[in-house]
């Protein structure tokens, strides 16, 4: 099976696996325990915290380890809701967990920042809005999980900084694929291990100041997140990040695959093709059949694992909110497939994917 769903979850890499197994032996204690076994585990966590902060360009005290990006995003948004009575301004293409958290914690006081037809957040809209109103925060992801389109988070932060508005950046798809340096300048950032070859169930948030804990009941993580830290998961996450960052491709193999689709299948469109994108991601409007799920099933039988978009929205027949935000007509929006490769994916894999898609079309077409 050739795996093209790394944006949903990337399989555990060897570096992370080795680090996890080693941590289970070397650091079995609870980091909060007063004995030496617990103290060694606490030291290991603090070293990982410093390493991540150095990689991002922030202070170690600003890093909080959590269970994943969903928890990090909910924690940050809940904290910001309790810190201001202003509006939340978030891009219309944010991950479902961000939009759901905004609706919960900012009921009736949020605005969606529009994006261009290529899926890039509209900076002019943001600049115009900031001239007349000061929101509680601005939320713009680093890279979109469905289209792979990179967002101008540096420009967003510079613009908001001039107006004294904090920025929140969901960088789950950025970490491991592109350099993390510079993200530490943003007030609030989230990430998770399983998007870059680390284990599932561990992630982190970066906060410029202490956040109100979403989970209470213990003093862990400097009283910002209760619960025993996942020592092995944290160390495996850092091992994966070190192993993955800087090893990404240039997108040339992905581009060749897209050209093959455009030449070989009728009516194919590539979302965000003219914009800067993650090197591993292709989102394509496929030729019309009665159900896009049939594409996924057929490709699976042909040895290809792909998806219809965000894993958190799978199983829903409605078109993705990301695709709708790009202005894709409803008839086309329901025909989008996402292909996302990994660090070991080679040209032969992309060529095999192209052939499998062509074969699936031969079998599915009316």
C-alpha positions in Angstrom: 0.0 0.0 0.0 1.4 3.4 -1.0 0.4 6.0 1.6 -0.6 9.4 0.5 -2.4 10.7 3.6 0.4 12.1 5.6 -1.5 15.3 6.3 -4.0 13.3 8.3 -1.3 11.3 10.2 2.2 10.4 9.3 3.4 6.9 10.3 5.9 6.8 13.2 9.4 7.3 11.9 12.4 5.2 13.1 13.9 8.1 15.0 10.7 8.6 17.0 10.3 4.9 17.6 13.8 4.5 19.0 13.4 7.5 21.2 10.1 6.3 22.6 11.4 2.8 23.4 14.5 4.3 25.0 12.5 6.7 27.1 10.3 3.9 28.4 13.4 2.3 29.8 15.4 5.3 30.9 12.5 7.5 32.2 9.8 5.3 33.8 8.9 7.7 36.6 6.3 10.4 37.0 8.0 13.8 36.4 6.1 15.2 39.4 7.4 12.6 41.8 10.1 13.8 44.3 12.5 10.9 44.0 15.4 10.6 41.6 13.6 8.5 39.1 10.9 11.2 38.8 13.6 14.0 38.7 15.3 12.3 35.8 12.1 12.3 33.8 11.5 16.0 34.7 15.0 16.9 33.5 14.4 15.1 30.2 11.2 17.0 29.6 12.9 20.3 30.4 15.7 19.5 27.9 13.1 18.8 25.3 11.3 22.0 26.1 14.5 24.0 25.6 15.3 22.2 22.4 11.9 23.0 20.9 12.1 26.6 22.0 15.5 27.0 20.4 14.2 25.6 17.2 11.2 28.0 17.2 13.1 31.0 18.5 11.3 31.6 21.8 11.7 31.1 25.5 11.5 27.6 27.0 9.0 28.8 29.6 6.6 29.6 26.7 6.3 26.0 25.7 3.5 23.8 27.1 3.3 20.1 26.3 -0.3 18.8 25.6 -2.0 15.9 24.0 -2.1 17.3 20.5 -3.0 20.3 18.3 -6.8 20.0 19.1 -6.2 20.5 22.8 -3.6 23.2 22.2 -6.0 25.1 19.9 -8.9 24.8 22.4 -6.7 25.9 25.2 -5.4 29.0 23.4 -8.8 30.1 22.2 -10.5 29.5 25.6 -7.7 31.5 27.2 -8.1 34.4 24.7 -11.9 34.4 25.2 -11.4 34.9 28.9 -8.9 37.6 28.4 -10.9 40.0 26.2 -14.5 40.9 25.3 -13.4 41.6 21.7 -14.1 39.6 18.6 -12.1 36.6 17.3 -10.9 37.1 13.7 -9.9 33.8 12.1 -9.3 32.7 8.5 -12.2 30.9 6.8 -9.9 28.0 6.0 -8.9 27.1 9.6 -8.9 23.5 10.8 -12.4 22.3 12.0 -11.2 22.2 15.7 -10.2 25.9 15.5 -13.6 27.0 14.0 -15.5 24.8 16.5 -13.5 26.3 19.4 -14.2 29.8 18.2 -17.9 29.1 17.9 -17.9 27.7 21.4 -15.8 30.3 23.2 -16.6 33.4 21.1 -20.4 32.9 20.5 -21.7 35.7 18.4 -18.4 37.6 18.4 -16.2 36.3 15.6 -15.5 37.1 12.0 -14.1 34.9 9.2 -11.2 36.4 7.2 -11.7 35.7 3.5 -9.2 34.1 1.3 -8.3 34.5 -2.4 -9.3 32.0 -5.1 -6.0 30.3 -4.5 -6.6 30.0 -0.8 -4.4 32.7 0.6 -5.7 34.9 3.4 -6.7 38.4 2.3 -4.2 40.8 3.9 -6.0 43.8 2.5 -9.2 42.8 4.3 -7.3 42.4 7.5 -5.5 45.7 7.2 -8.7 47.5 6.5 -10.4 45.9 9.4 -7.6 46.7 11.9 -7.9 50.4 11.0 -11.4 50.6 12.5 -11.6 47.8 15.1 -9.3 45.9 17.5 -10.2 42.2 17.8 -9.3 40.0 20.7 -6.9 38.1 18.4 -6.3 37.2 14.8 -6.0 33.5 13.9 -4.3 32.4 10.7 -2.8 28.9 10.2 0.7 28.5 8.8 -0.2 26.0 6.1 -3.6 24.6 5.1 -4.2 20.9 5.7 -6.3 20.4 2.7 -4.7 22.4 -0.1 -1.2 22.7 1.3 -1.3 26.5 0.6 1.1 28.4 2.7 -0.3 31.4 4.6 1.5 34.8 5.0 1.9 34.3 8.8 4.9 36.6 9.0 3.0 39.4 7.3 -0.1 38.8 9.4 2.0 39.0 12.6 3.8 42.2 11.5 0.5 43.8 10.6 -1.2 42.8 13.9 1.9 43.7 15.9 1.6 47.3 14.7 -1.9 47.4 16.1 -1.2 45.6 19.3 -3.3 42.6 18.4 -2.1 39.1 19.4 -1.8 36.4 16.7 -2.6 32.7 17.0 -1.1 30.3 14.4 -2.1 26.7 14.0 1.2 25.3 12.6 0.4 21.6 12.8 1.1 21.1 9.0 4.1 23.4 9.0 6.3 21.7 11.6 8.6 19.0 10.2 7.9 20.0 6.6 9.4 23.5 6.8 11.8 25.3 9.2 10.2 26.2 12.5 12.5 29.2 13.1 10.6 32.4 13.3 7.3 30.9 14.6 8.4 31.6 18.1 7.9 35.3 17.5 4.1 34.8 17.2 2.2 35.1 20.5 0.3 31.8 20.3 1.3 28.7 18.2 0.2 25.1 18.2 1.7 21.8 16.8 1.4 18.1 17.1 3.8 15.1 16.7 1.8 12.8 14.5 1.8 15.2 11.5 5.6 14.8 11.1 6.3 11.2 12.1 6.0 11.4 15.9 3.5 9.5 18.0 -0.2 10.3 18.2 -1.4 11.8 21.4 1.3 14.4 22.0 1.7 18.0 21.0 2.5 21.5 22.3 1.5 25.1 22.4 3.6 28.2 22.6 2.2 31.1 24.6 3.8 34.5 25.1 2.3 34.6 28.6 0.9 31.9 30.9 -2.5 30.6 29.7 -5.5 29.6 31.8 -5.4 25.8 31.9 -8.1 24.0 30.0 -7.4 20.9 32.1 -7.3 21.4 35.8 -6.4 19.2 38.8 -2.6 19.4 39.0 0.3 21.8 38.9 2.0 20.2 35.8 3.4 22.3 33.0 3.9 25.3 35.3 0.2 25.1 36.2 -0.9 25.6 32.6 -2.0 22.0 31.8 -2.9 19.5 34.5 -2.1 15.8 34.0 1.0 13.6 34.0 3.3 14.5 31.1 3.8 12.0 28.3 7.5 11.7 28.7 8.2 9.1 26.1 5.8 10.8 23.6 7.5 14.2 24.1 11.0 12.8 23.6 9.8 10.8 20.5 8.1 14.0 19.1 11.4 15.9 19.4 13.4 13.1 17.8 10.9 13.1 14.9 11.1 16.9 14.5 14.9 16.8 14.4 14.8 14.0 11.9 12.2 15.4 9.6 12.8 19.2 9.5 14.9 20.1 6.5 14.4 16.7 4.8 11.4 17.8 2.8 11.3 17.9 -1.0 10.9 20.7 -3.4 7.6 19.7 -4.8 8.9 18.8 -8.3 7.6 15.2 -8.1 4.2 16.4 -6.9 4.1 18.9 -9.7 4.9 16.2 -12.3 2.0 14.1 -10.8 -0.3 17.1 -11.1 0.7 17.7 -14.7 -0.1 14.0 -15.5 -3.5 14.4 -14.0 -4.2 17.6 -15.9 -3.1 15.9 -19.2 -4.8 12.5 -18.7 -8.1 13.2 -17.0 -10.9 15.5 -18.2 -11.9 18.4 -16.1 -9.3 18.1 -13.4 -8.4 21.2 -11.5 -5.6 21.7 -8.9 -6.5 23.9 -6.0 -4.0 26.5 -5.1 -1.7 25.6 -8.0 -0.4 29.1 -8.5 0.3 29.7 -4.8 3.2 28.6 -2.6 2.3 25.2 -1.1 3.7 22.5 1.1 6.0 20.3 -1.1 3.9 17.2 -0.2 0.3 18.2 -0.9 -1.9 18.1 -4.0 -5.7 18.8 -3.8 -7.5 18.0 -7.1 -11.0 18.5 -8.3 -11.6 15.1 -9.9 -13.7 14.1 -13.0 -17.4 13.9 -12.2 -18.8 10.6 -10.9 -21.8 10.1 -8.5 -19.8 10.0 -5.3 -16.2 11.1 -4.4 -16.0 8.4 -1.8 -16.0 5.9 -4.7 -12.6 7.4 -5.7 -11.1 6.7 -2.2 -12.5 3.1 -2.2 -11.3 2.4 -5.7 -7.8 3.8 -5.1 -7.6 1.8 -1.9 -8.3 -1.4 -3.9 -5.5 -0.3 -6.3 -3.1 0.0 -3.4 -3.3 3.8 -2.7 -4.3 5.4 0.5 -5.7 8.9 -0.1 -8.4 11.1 1.4 -11.3 13.5 0.6 -9.8 16.3 2.7 -9.4 16.9 6.4 -9.5 13.7 8.5 -11.5 15.5 11.1 -14.3 16.1 8.6 -14.2 12.6 6.9 -17.5 10.9 6.5 -19.4 14.1 5.8 -21.0 14.3 2.4 -21.1 18.1 2.5 -18.2 19.8 0.6 -15.3 21.0 2.7 -15.5 24.5 4.2 -12.0 25.1 2.9 -13.0 24.3 -0.7 -16.1 26.5 -0.4 -14.0 29.4 1.0 -12.0 29.2 -2.2 -15.1 29.9 -4.2 -15.2 26.4 -5.8 -18.8 25.8 -7.2 -20.8 23.3 -5.2 -20.8 20.8 -8.1 -17.0 20.7 -8.1 -16.4 21.2 -4.4 -17.8 17.7 -3.7 -15.2 16.1 -6.1 -12.0 17.1 -4.3 -9.4 14.5 -3.3 -6.2 15.2 -1.3 -2.9 13.5 -1.9 -0.2 14.1 0.7 3.1 12.4 0.6 5.8 11.8 3.2 9.5 12.2 3.6 10.4 8.8 2.1 7.9 9.1 -0.8 9.8 9.0 -4.1 9.2 9.7 -7.7 8.2 6.1 -8.4 5.5 6.4 -5.7 4.1 9.5 -7.3 4.2 7.8 -10.7 2.4 4.8 -9.3 -0.2 7.2 -7.8 -0.8 8.8 -11.2 -1.2 5.4 -12.9 -3.6 4.3 -10.1 -5.7 7.4 -10.5 -5.9 6.9 -14.3 -6.9 3.2 -13.8 -9.5 4.2 -11.2 -11.0 6.7 -13.8 -11.1 4.0 -16.4 -13.1 1.8 -14.0 -15.3 4.6 -12.6 -16.2 6.7 -15.6 -19.7 6.5 -17.0 
